[in-house]
Structure formats: structure tokens, C-alpha cells
Amino acid sequence: MKRVQFAVSDEMNHTAASIYGSEFCPNHPSYKVVSWCSTHEISICMVCFKLDHAKCKGVEPLEEAIKSTNSKAELKSLRQRVEETRNIFKRLVKDRNHNIDALENQKDVLKADVKTFKERIYQHLERLEYRLEKEIDLALDRHKHKLEDQIFEYNQRDGTLASLYNDLIHINEDSTENHTILFLKEANVVQRKEEEFLKGDVGSLKNINLQLKMDETVRKVVD
């Protein structure tokens, strides 16, 4: 006879023979099925009943179950329900295939969006690069102007001292003339002022390792 199997709960772990199936129990092949458990909707043997179905309320002799279900109306109804269920599964398969197609289309759209986003990132990086280069140029100009002003002032002061030194080397060391002594006093005042300037002008000797720094607003964009 053709065997029909019904899926049951994991609790019972029992693949049942239908009431039209084999007369032997699938779990205990040496025993015949003798009852139908409507609680779990499976045919059972005596061993099954003792082990798993003793507390089930819907257990009836197999003959009674067969009589209550073996009718043309029941067969027609079951065929119709099976066909309807199969149609539902077919529609579900069709819908899921449509879902897959839709996902594939979404994938293509997203990949195109990624390319567009990548181009926008490149454009943003180019603008950022331009801003950074401009800021570096401005920082360089600021430092250069400051240094050039210092160089101009140092050259002026050095020129004054050069003129003073030139006068000093032409003075007779043994001279005691008043104008010579007065000149030495005035020259000493000039020299002392330049020494004091060098002590106060920290940048003159220490401002050698200047570093270019980007504007903080630009740095925040980078970070």
C-alpha cells in the first residue's frame, strides 16, 4: 500500500503512518498500528501508546478512525484543501522570486549610488586640497613677511654698527682729546642699546625652526 507521512511535533519525534498507510508502526516495526491519536494526528501501536500517548485524550481504535474519515466527501474536501495549499505555496515561490529580482535591482541602484557618492567624495577632497594649499600659502606668506621685516631691521642695525665700527678703527687708542672721549661715550650708548635689543628680541636667535600650521577651521574639516 502507498504510505503517506505526516509531520508531527519535535516533542514526539514520530513520523506517522496515515490511516491509509502501512499496518506496521514506523517506530516499532514488529508491532501493528492499532489506534489513531487525534491529539498528535498519527497512527500508533501499543508501545507508542504506553510510551507517549497514554495521556492523550483523542486516542481511538484505528477502525473507528477509518470509518469516520474514509468517505467521498472527506476525500473531495481533502483534495481541494491540498490543491489550495499547493497553490498558496506556488504563489509564495513566485512572490519570493519577485523579491529576489527586486533585491537584484536594488543592488544595482545601490552600486550606482556608491559610484556617485565616490565621485562626490573625490570632488570634496579636491576642494579640501585646494583650501589646504591656500592655507599653507597664506601661512608661508605670514611667516615670510615677518621674517623679511626682521631681516630689514637687522640689516639697518648692523649698518649702524658697521658705520660705528669703521669710525672706531680709525681712532687713535692713545688719544685723550675731548671729542674722542665724547664719541666713545656716545658709541658705547649705541652699542649697549643694540645688546639690550638682542636680549629682548627672542625671535632674533630662537625663531629659527618655524613650522607652517593650517588654520584650525581647515584642520577640523580634515579631522
C-alpha positions as CSV (number, residue, x, y, z in Angstrom):
1,M,0.0,0.0,0.0
2,K,1.1,3.5,-0.7
3,R,2.4,5.2,2.5
4,V,1.5,8.8,3.4
5,Q,3.6,10.6,6.1
6,F,2.6,13.5,8.3
7,A,4.9,15.8,10.1
8,V,4.5,16.0,13.9
9,S,6.0,18.0,16.7
10,D,9.6,17.5,17.8
11,E,8.3,16.6,21.2
12,M,7.0,13.3,19.9
13,N,9.7,12.8,17.2
14,H,7.4,10.5,15.4
15,T,6.9,10.1,11.7
16,A,3.5,8.6,11.5
17,A,1.7,6.3,9.1
18,S,-1.6,7.7,7.9
19,I,-4.8,5.7,8.5
20,Y,-4.4,4.6,4.9
21,G,-0.7,3.7,5.3
22,S,1.2,0.7,6.4
23,E,-0.3,-1.5,9.1
24,F,3.1,-1.7,10.9
25,C,4.4,1.0,13.2
26,P,7.2,3.0,11.7
27,N,8.9,3.4,15.2
28,H,8.3,-0.2,16.3
29,P,8.2,-2.3,13.0
30,S,7.3,-5.5,14.8
31,Y,4.0,-4.1,16.1
32,K,0.9,-3.2,14.1
33,V,-0.8,0.2,14.4
34,V,-3.9,-0.2,16.4
35,S,-5.0,3.3,17.3
36,W,-5.3,6.8,16.0
37,C,-4.2,9.7,18.2
38,S,-6.2,12.8,17.1
39,T,-4.2,14.9,19.5
40,H,-1.0,14.3,17.5
41,E,-2.7,13.2,14.3
42,I,-0.7,9.9,14.0
43,S,-1.4,6.2,14.0
44,I,0.2,4.4,16.9
45,C,0.9,0.9,18.1
46,M,0.6,-0.4,21.7
47,V,4.2,0.5,22.5
48,C,3.6,4.0,21.2
49,F,0.5,4.3,23.3
50,K,2.3,3.2,26.5
51,L,5.4,5.4,26.0
52,D,4.0,8.6,24.5
53,H,0.2,8.7,24.2
54,A,-1.3,7.3,27.4
55,K,-2.3,10.8,28.5
56,C,-3.7,11.8,25.1
57,K,-7.4,12.4,25.1
58,G,-8.0,11.8,21.5
59,V,-6.9,8.2,21.1
60,E,-9.5,5.9,19.4
61,P,-9.3,2.5,17.7
62,L,-8.0,2.6,14.2
63,E,-11.1,1.0,12.8
64,E,-13.3,3.8,14.3
65,A,-10.9,6.5,12.9
66,I,-11.1,4.9,9.5
67,K,-14.8,4.8,9.5
68,S,-15.1,8.4,10.4
69,T,-12.7,9.6,7.7
70,N,-13.0,7.2,4.8
71,S,-15.8,8.9,2.8
72,K,-16.1,10.5,-0.5
73,A,-16.9,13.9,1.0
74,E,-13.8,13.8,3.1
75,L,-11.7,12.8,0.2
76,K,-13.1,15.5,-2.0
77,S,-12.6,18.1,0.7
78,L,-9.0,17.0,1.4
79,R,-8.1,17.1,-2.3
80,Q,-9.5,20.6,-2.5
81,R,-7.6,21.7,0.5
82,V,-4.4,20.2,-0.7
83,E,-4.7,21.8,-4.1
84,E,-5.5,25.2,-2.5
85,T,-2.4,24.8,-0.2
86,R,-0.2,23.9,-3.1
87,N,-1.4,27.0,-5.0
88,I,-0.5,29.1,-2.0
89,F,3.0,27.7,-2.0
90,K,3.3,28.3,-5.7
91,R,2.2,31.9,-5.2
92,L,4.7,32.2,-2.3
93,V,7.5,30.8,-4.5
94,K,6.6,33.3,-7.3
95,D,6.5,36.2,-4.8
96,R,9.9,35.2,-3.3
97,N,11.4,35.1,-6.8
98,H,10.0,38.6,-7.4
99,N,11.6,39.6,-4.1
100,I,14.9,38.2,-5.3
101,D,14.6,40.2,-8.6
102,A,13.7,43.3,-6.7
103,L,16.8,42.9,-4.4
104,E,19.0,42.4,-7.5
105,N,17.6,45.7,-8.9
106,Q,18.1,47.4,-5.6
107,K,21.7,46.1,-5.6
108,D,22.3,47.8,-9.0
109,V,20.8,51.0,-7.8
110,L,22.9,51.0,-4.6
111,K,26.1,50.3,-6.6
112,A,25.3,53.3,-8.8
113,D,24.7,55.4,-5.7
114,V,28.1,54.2,-4.4
115,K,29.8,55.4,-7.6
116,T,28.0,58.8,-7.3
117,F,29.0,59.1,-3.7
118,K,32.6,58.2,-4.6
119,E,32.7,61.0,-7.2
120,R,31.3,63.4,-4.7
121,I,34.0,62.4,-2.2
122,Y,36.6,63.0,-4.8
123,Q,35.2,66.4,-5.6
124,H,35.1,67.2,-1.9
125,L,38.7,66.1,-1.5
126,E,39.8,68.2,-4.4
127,R,38.1,71.3,-2.8
128,L,39.7,70.4,0.5
129,E,43.1,70.0,-1.1
130,Y,42.7,73.5,-2.7
131,R,41.7,75.0,0.7
132,L,44.7,73.4,2.4
133,E,47.1,74.5,-0.2
134,K,45.8,78.1,0.0
135,E,46.1,78.0,3.8
136,I,49.6,76.7,3.5
137,D,50.5,79.5,1.1
138,L,48.9,82.1,3.4
139,A,50.8,80.7,6.4
140,L,54.1,80.8,4.4
141,D,53.4,84.4,3.4
142,R,52.7,85.4,7.0
143,H,56.0,83.9,8.2
144,K,57.9,85.3,5.3
145,H,56.7,88.8,5.8
146,K,57.5,88.7,9.5
147,L,61.0,87.3,8.8
148,E,61.6,89.8,6.0
149,D,60.7,92.7,8.4
150,Q,63.1,91.3,10.9
151,I,65.8,90.9,8.3
152,F,65.3,94.5,7.2
153,E,65.6,95.8,10.8
154,Y,68.6,93.6,11.5
155,N,70.3,94.9,8.4
156,Q,69.6,98.5,9.5
157,R,71.0,97.9,12.9
158,D,74.0,96.1,11.5
159,G,74.6,99.1,9.1
160,T,74.6,101.5,12.0
161,L,77.1,99.3,13.9
162,A,79.2,98.9,10.7
163,S,79.5,102.7,10.4
164,L,80.3,102.9,14.1
165,Y,82.9,100.2,13.9
166,N,84.5,101.9,10.9
167,D,84.9,105.1,13.0
168,L,86.2,103.1,15.9
169,I,89.1,101.5,14.0
170,H,90.3,104.9,12.9
171,I,90.5,106.4,16.4
172,N,93.9,106.5,18.0
173,E,93.9,104.3,21.1
174,D,96.1,106.8,22.9
175,S,94.0,109.8,22.1
176,T,92.8,111.9,25.1
177,E,91.0,114.6,23.1
178,N,87.6,115.6,24.4
179,H,85.8,114.9,21.1
180,T,87.3,111.4,21.0
181,I,86.2,110.6,24.6
182,L,82.7,112.1,23.9
183,F,82.5,109.9,20.7
184,L,83.4,106.8,22.7
185,K,80.7,107.5,25.2
186,E,78.1,108.0,22.5
187,A,79.3,104.9,20.7
188,N,79.1,102.9,23.9
189,V,75.4,104.0,24.3
190,V,74.6,102.8,20.8
191,Q,76.3,99.5,21.4
192,R,74.6,99.0,24.7
193,K,71.2,99.6,23.1
194,E,71.8,97.0,20.4
195,E,72.9,94.5,23.1
196,E,69.7,95.2,25.0
197,F,67.7,94.8,21.8
198,L,69.2,91.4,21.2
199,K,68.4,90.3,24.7
200,G,64.7,91.4,24.3
201,D,64.2,90.2,20.8
202,V,63.7,86.5,21.5
203,G,62.9,85.7,17.8
204,S,66.3,87.0,16.6
205,L,68.1,83.9,17.8
206,K,65.4,81.3,18.6
207,N,62.9,81.8,15.8
208,I,64.8,79.5,13.5
209,N,62.6,76.3,13.4
210,L,59.4,77.9,12.3
211,Q,56.6,75.5,11.3
212,L,53.7,76.1,8.9
213,K,50.4,75.4,10.6
214,M,47.0,75.1,9.0
215,D,44.1,77.2,10.1
216,E,42.1,75.4,12.8
217,T,38.9,75.6,10.8
218,V,40.6,73.7,8.0
219,R,42.1,71.2,10.4
220,K,38.6,70.4,11.8
221,V,37.5,69.5,8.3
222,V,40.4,67.1,8.0
223,D,39.8,65.5,11.4
